[in-house]
Amino acid sequence: MTELSETHKQFISALFALNKTMEELFASGNVALFTEMNAEIKELHRLQSGSEDPVMKALDIECGVIYGNFNMIVAVLRTTEDGTIDAGAQSALNKFLHNIDEAVVNIASALGVV
């Protein structure tokens, strides 16, 4: 990849922040980190969605994986009783998080930062 624009740098920074939050979430199981993830994903979406930049457009599919899977996480969390996450919900959350993590790695690879 050639020289990065300021938008690309901001996107990479937000991607790294998301990766760090997910690392903390996996290590701690602290579901409060979903709020932080939400803010980071909103920033990614703000920078990427609808962009005419060829680099950002090339990330559409992987970003869609992040956005879609996070929406599913929110849906699962809304269905839990009193915030209690049962085994089925935990399994679904783990799968959605895995999908997001894989997309983050794929994007970072595509951008040449890993």
Secondary structure, 3 states (H helix, E strand, C coil): CCCCCHHHHHHHHHHHHHHHHHHHHHHHCCCCHHHHHHHHHHHHHHHHCCCCCHHHHHCHHHHHHHHHHHHHHHHHHHHCHHHCCCHHHHHHHHHHHHHHHHHHHHHHHHCCCC
